[in-house]
Amino acid sequence: MSISLMMMLVITLSFALSAWYCGRAGHISRRFVNALSGWLLVLLTVAIAGQGTSVDLLSQSALAQVVQVTSLGLIMSGLVVFMAIILMRFSLNYMAGEPRLAVYWRWLLGTLAAVSLVVLSNHLLLFLLGWTLISLALHQLLLFYPERPRAALGAHKKFILARLAELALLIAVLCLYQAHDTFLLSDILAHYQAPNPEVSVYAQIAAVMLVIVALIKCAQLPVHGWLMQVVEAPTPVSALLHAGVINLGGFLMIVFAPLVMQVAAAQWLLLLAGGLTTVLAALIMTTRVSVKVRLAWSTSAQMGLMLVECALGLYELALLHLLAHSAYKAHAFLNSGSAVRDNLQARLAVSVTPSLARWLGAALLSVALVALTYWLVGQGSALSMWALLAMSLTLLFAQRSSAHHSLPWTGVLLVSVLLLASYAAMKTLLAQTVFAGVSLHEAPLSAADSVVMVLFISLFVLNWLLTYRAAHPRVQSLSVVLFAGLYLDEWWTRLTLKIWPVKLPAPVKSQRAAKRQYGLIQES
């Protein structure tokens, strides 16, 4: 057993024991959080330093077979520890005075323990167990304010979808066992990493089921509505969900990449569902006023884009996207208190409508920069992602000026060059470390790449119309439909309540009533 694996197991156990202790203690001190944070950092440092170093302890035991540490697992464990420390320290002040504080800490740390278990799992049944525990623990956090009807409805819809996802995952596990006569993940994936592997019917069913699990976990349309409604939970819970738990759909696709890329039906399902969600959720996001709801729609769109990257075989890019999105969303949610001021400043700013010459100049410069980067590090991979990068830089160059925000060409150019350089460096690093020897990329302008290119161009054009032609009657009609979320969540809500009715709570109207509801005070 490697030292890294031992330390990762201790990290998982530390989360689990801390959850048990917090549930019994009833309160958490700053000293305990600091001690736990320091302990987790020490364990993670030893795990990274001890990678590749093994000891004889338990080397032949069953435990050494059902858990493992890969480069991907070590990166994900580092992300879990990083997020845990930030959320714990933030929660000390944010959650102070809450009547159900012990419940919050128990399930927060319990969720982190379950995520750590999934990251380490090399046995499909253990993977399934950890996946289920994550959902059950998160459900308790989403219902931290049970008196809020919107939170209760969102959690109820999430609960049903989670059970469907777990059923699909169970089917996938059983199909893979039937195909390979083993539950060990490493043995199963080794089969599909070989040249021209045999893909049985059971394996094809498993691949499709895994994609369905990822689509549900990542809140893709049309089963996305719960993600926008559970923003009623405390802000740290929203950060945990959007910056951590929801990314597990992408992690699932990265883990099972050798299998999914062998099954065309799974690949196209992932691409079409993720691509349409990316376009529609990104456009719907622009119509929202609530900061948290905008961030929720942004998460759905970002998850769709990450799944599209997986469908195109760009798994190093998907992993980079996962890490960047986690850091961004954690900051965005935990900093949402100042977002109102920033939003008001942006609304009061008088934007400068770019001229045609500026658009053309921005497009030419962006294409030149991205083409150079593609020539250096991206040859042979799908062109659609590079086209999206060029479109994003075009918007940055063309929209660089307003009464609130104005940057010189040199500043914007420098920022763009730094972004492209860091993007290329990190993408190359992940490709050579985590995915060394694995090449699953779609060829440039393949059918899948062409479809994604059309989706991205549509997104760019529709965003331009909504921004600069908002007064046109047809654009206004489109804006109304987008504001309604294409009415997708309405039918899903009706179907959910028809299949499994739930009695929503009446809102608690005062703090004293809330305390009475939680049993902290008694009627005189």
Protein Blocks (a to p, Z undefined) as FASTA:
>chain_A
ZZklmmmmmmmmmmmmmmmmmmmnopacfklmmmmmmmmmmmmmmmmmmgoiacfehklg
mklmmgccdfklmmmmmmmmmmmmmmmmmmmmmmgoiaklmmmmmmmmmmmmmmmmmmmp
cbfklmmmmmmmmmmmmmmmmmmmmmbmklmmmmmmmmmmmmmmmmmmmmmmmmmmmmno
pabfklmmmmmmpghiacdfklmmmmmmmmmmmmmmnopafklmmmmmmmmpcfklmmmm
mmmmmmmmmmmmmmmmmmmmmpmklmmmmmmmmmmmmmmmmmmmmmpmblklmmmmmmmm
mmmmmmmmmmnopamlmmmmmmmmmmmmmmmmmmmmmmmmmmmmmmmpccddddfklmmm
mmmmmmmmmmmmmmmmmgoiafklmmmmmmmmmmmmmmmpcfkbccdfklmmmmmmmmmm
mmmmmmmmmmmmmmgoiacbdcehifklmmmmmmmmmmmmmmmmmmmmmmpmklmmmmmm
mmnonommmmmmmmmmmmmgcddddddfbfklmmmmnopaccZZ
